[in-house]
Amino acid sequence: MGTQQPRHRRLRAISGLLAVAAVSMSTPSCADVEGHGVLPTIPVADGVFFGVLAIDPAARILYAATTEHANGDSDAYVHQLMVIDLSTHTITATIPLPHSATDIAVDPGARTVHLVSPLDRQLDHGVLTVVDGSTNTIRSQIEVGSYAARVAVDESTHTAYVLGDRRHIEDARGHRYSSVIGVVPQGADAVSSTVPASVFSPNDIAVDPVTKLLYLAGPSLESIDPVTQERKELLEWSTTELVQADFDKDRRTLRVLDAQGGVDILDTATGELHAHNGSATPPDPGLPRPTYEAAFDTATNRAYIMRDAATGADQMMSVDLSTDEIRATRSLTEPRDMVMDPVTRTIYVLEKGKVTILPAAALG
């Protein structure tokens, strides 16, 4: 595959109630995007205030896990997983979820969807919900760490890695660690083992399906062998936190997004780190800090960076990583998440009341 979908999701713990089951069909509508006429959209409820996206490129399905207020009640929530056919851009099924999902990972080979939820006012622990993509039913709900907010799946072994409890632990050699990764093998109904991590309060996790190494991004960047638990610091403590990590198995590189919108690319074979700061924007101390997410197109060496400014200046940036230049920007409306289809190079953005369908070519 020439692209890889983003996995970073913003940390927002949301209380949960069981949603009412529903199956709906939706016809794409259209939205005007500056300079490119009318772009198609997939309608979602206007009340959706949080959501995460993922694509199964083999089954040609877009998954959207969303949370909205139930009947306008600010203390009641509806959580659901929408199944969207990428060939028709219609919602073919809606699966009720017991909790709000802060991250989602798809295993195309196993036809499973993994959704992670942190603790809420109903639970004293996090939950990993595994959905069977062939039947659109929940296969299992697995208790995980209280602060679980990220999940990565090794597509070769079908093992899920959940990032995990923030707690200080000490191993037999006296080494101290600040967080824990839960290991969930295919078909398991519980965490089989845990892997300690040194990164303090990590924001994201990625996995190399060939070497099986795990990569943790936060104030620093670390690789971990989940079997031997050997770890290596790849990037020292930084004042600009790393918020997203994506592994490109074709180029054997790790793409990392920082909290100011800058991109670092690590060649895992040589250890060389290449910084791309053309899209980086230092925060304004007088305004809320923006959040960023990215999708990477290996074929064109582009990064598509979504900026949620919380001040109305939301946008998508197309960054040429060869020249470190912003080639184009597009305005967005209250963006929640984004994902790129690695087959068609189409970007899907969850905005207020819609999923906007944005061909990469429209971003330059």
N, C-alpha and C positions, 0 to 999 in steps of 0.2 A: 504494500500500500504506500502511496506517495504522501499521505497526510496522516495526522493522528489527532484525535479529538482531545479537547482540553478536559482536565479533570478537576482543576481547582474550583472549590465552591466557597462562598463566603460563610463565615461562622456566625450563625444565628440560630440559637436554640428556641424552638417554638413549641408551645404546649399542644397536645393532640387529643382529638376525639375520633371515634370510629366514623368514617364517612359512609354515606348511603350509596349503595351500588347503583351504577348507571351505565348504559351503553349508548353512545351518541354517534351520529354521522354529521360531519361538518364540511362545508364547501369553502375552499379558499376564497377570501375577499382580497382587496387590494389596498395598498398604501403608497403615497407619493414620497419618494426619496429624492432629495435634491439632485437635479441634473440627470436623473436616470428614469424619469417618468414614473409609471405605476408599477410597483412590485407586488407580487401576490403575498397574502398573509393567511394564516390559519387562525380563526377566531378562538379565543379562550375567554373565560369569565373575567369581567372587569375587576372583580374583587380579588383576583389572585395577586398576592403581595410578596410571594416568595416561590421560587421554583428552580429546578435543575434539569438539564437536558443531557441525553446520551443517544448515540446511534448504534444500531446493529447493522454494519455495512453489508453483511451477507444476507440477512433476512429483509433488508431494505425497510427498516422500521426506525422511526424516531420516537424515543420515550421522553415524556415530559412529566416529571413529578412536581405537583403544585400544591400550594396551601392557600386557602382563602377563608374569610370569615363566613360562618354558617348563618344565613338569613340576616346578615347585618349585625349579628351579635359579636361584639369585640372580644368576648371571653369564650367563644365557641368556634371551632375550626373544622374545615373539611379538607382532608388530605386525599389525594388521588394520583394515580399513574395513568396518563393518557397514552394510548398506543396509536401512533400516526403512520399510515401507509405512505412511504416516500414516493411511490409511483403515482399516487393520486392526491397526495397531501390532504387526506381526510382522516378524521379520528374514527378508528374502527372499534375501539373498546376503551372503557374507563374502569380501572381497577381500584376499588377503595383501599386506602392504606391506613393502618392504625396510628401512624405517627408522621410528623413532618420529616422529609428526607433532606439532609444537608449535603449529600454526595450520592452519586450514582455511577456504577461501572457495569459494563456489559461484557459477557463472555460469549462471543458468537458461536464458538464450537460447541459449548454446552447448552446454548439457547437459554441462558439464565441472565437475570437482571439483579444486581445487588444494590440495595439502598440502605444507607446508614443513617441512623437517627440518634442524637445524643439524649441524655436523660431529660425528663420534663417533669411537670408537677404531678403526673400520674405514676411515673416510674423512678426508681433510684439507680437505674443503669441505662446504658445505651442499647440499641437494638439493630441488628443486621437483618433486614428482610430480603429473602431470596424469592424472586418471582420466576415461574416457569414461563418462558417466552413462547413455547409452543401451545400452551393451553390458556395463557393469560390468567393464571391463578397463583396465589401465594403458596410456595412450596414449604417454607420454613421461616420461623422468626427466632433469631439466635441472640442470647444475651451477650453483650460486649461491654467494653469499658464505659464508665459514666460520661467521659468527655469524647467519646467516639464521634468523629465528624468527617472522616475521609476513608475511602476504601479504594484499593487497587486489586486487580485480578491478573494472575499469571495465566495467560490464555493457553499455555502449553501444558500446564499441570492442573488447570481449573481450580487453583487455590486462591482464596481471597485473603487479603491482608488488611486488617482494620486498624486504623490509627486513632487512638486508643487512649488509655488512661494517662493523665498527667499526674504522676506521683514519683516521689523520690524512693528508689530502691537500691539495694546494694547486693552485688553478687558475692560468690565465695572468695574471690580474690580481693575484695574490698573496694571494687570499682563502683562508683555511684552513677545512677542513670535517672533521667527525669521523665521518661515516658515509656509506654509499652505498646507493642504491636501485637494484635491478636491474629493467630493463624487459623483459618477455617478451610479445611480440605473440601473437595467436591463431595456433596452428599452428606456432609457432617451436620449434626444438629446442635453442635456446641463448639466453642473455641478449643482446639486440640492442644495448642501450646502458645507461649508468648515469647516475644523477642524484645529485650530491653534496648532502648535507644538513648543516645547522649544528647541529642538536639533538644534544647529547652523549648517546650511549647511549639512543636512543629506544626506547620500549616498544611503540608501536602505530602503525599507518598506516591512513588512511581516504582515500577518493577521492570527489570530486564528479563524477558522470557528465555533468553539464551544462557546468560551467566547466573540467573536467579537472584542477582543482587537487588536489594531494595535501596531506594534513594529517598532520603528525608530532607525536606526543605523547610527552613524557618529562619531564625537569626543566623544560622549556619547551614552548610550542606554536608550531608554525611551519607556514605554507602555502608550497607550492612549485609553480611552473608547470613541468611536466616537459619542455616544449618549449623555453621561453626560459631555464629554470633560475632565473627570478626568484623570490626568496623574501621572506617577510615574517614577522617575529616577532609573534605574536598575543597571547602571554602570556609575560611575562618569567620568568626563572629563579625557581623556587619551592622552598621547603623540603619541600613535599608533592608528590611526583612524580605525574605524570599517567600512568595505566596503561592506559587504554582510550579509543579514539576511534571514534565512530559518526556517519556523516553521514545526516541525514534529508533526502532529496531533495524531499519534499513541502513541508516547512516551511522549507527552505533553512537549516537549523541544524546545528551540529556539537555533539554531546553528548559530554562528556568526563568520565570517572570518575577520581578521584584515589586515592592509595594509602591513604586513611583512609575511603573509602566515600562521599565527598562528590561532588556532581555540578555541573558547570559547563555552561551552554548558551550557545553563541556564535551570535548572529544574523549570518550571513555577509554579509547585505545592508547592515546598519547598523553592524556591528562591535561592537554592544552585547553585554556578557557578563553573564549572570545566574547567580549562585552559589546553590546549594541544599545547605546543610550539615546539614540535619536528620538525615541518616543517617550523618554523619561520626563516627568514633570514634577519638580520639587513641590511639596505641599504648601499651601497658603495657611499660615497659622491661624488666620481669622476665619477659615471656612472648614467644614467637615472634610475629613480626608477621603478622597475618592478611592474606589475599589477598582481593580483591574482583573481582567481575564483575557486569555489569548488562545488562538488556534493557529497552527503552523502548517504551511503548505510547502512541503519539501521540494516538490517539482519546480516551483517558481522561487524558492527561497524567500518567501514572504511570511510575515507575522501579521495576523489580524487581531488587534488589541481593542477590547471593549473597555470603555471608561465610564463608570457609574459615578458621577460627580456629586450626587445628592443635592445639587444646586440648580439643576436644569440644564447644565452644559454637558449632557450625556452624548457620547459619540463613539464611533468605530474608526480606528486608524488602520490604514494599510501601510506596513513598514517593509521596505526593501532591505533585507538583511545583508545584501551584497554591498550596498552603499550607505546603509544606516540612515536612510532618508524616509520621511513620511511621504508617501506617494499620493494619498487621498484621505479625506475624512468624511464621515457621514453622520448626521445627527440621529440620535435615538431618543426614545421616550420611555423613561423609567425602566431601563434594561435590567433583567434579573439573571440571565445566563445566556451562553452561546455555545454552539458546537458546529464543527465543519464535517460535512459528508465527504469522506476520503475518496469516494467513487466519482462523484459529480463536481467536487470542489464547490459545493453550495454551502453557504453559511446560514444557520438558523439561529435567530435571536428571539428569546422570550422577552417581550416588552409588555407594557400595560395593555391588557385586553387582546393580545395577539401574539403569534409567532411569525416574525417577518422572515420571508424567504429571500435571501440575498446572494446571488451568484458572485463568486469572487471577482469575476471580470468587471463587475459593476463598481468595484472598489479600486480598480487600477492596479 
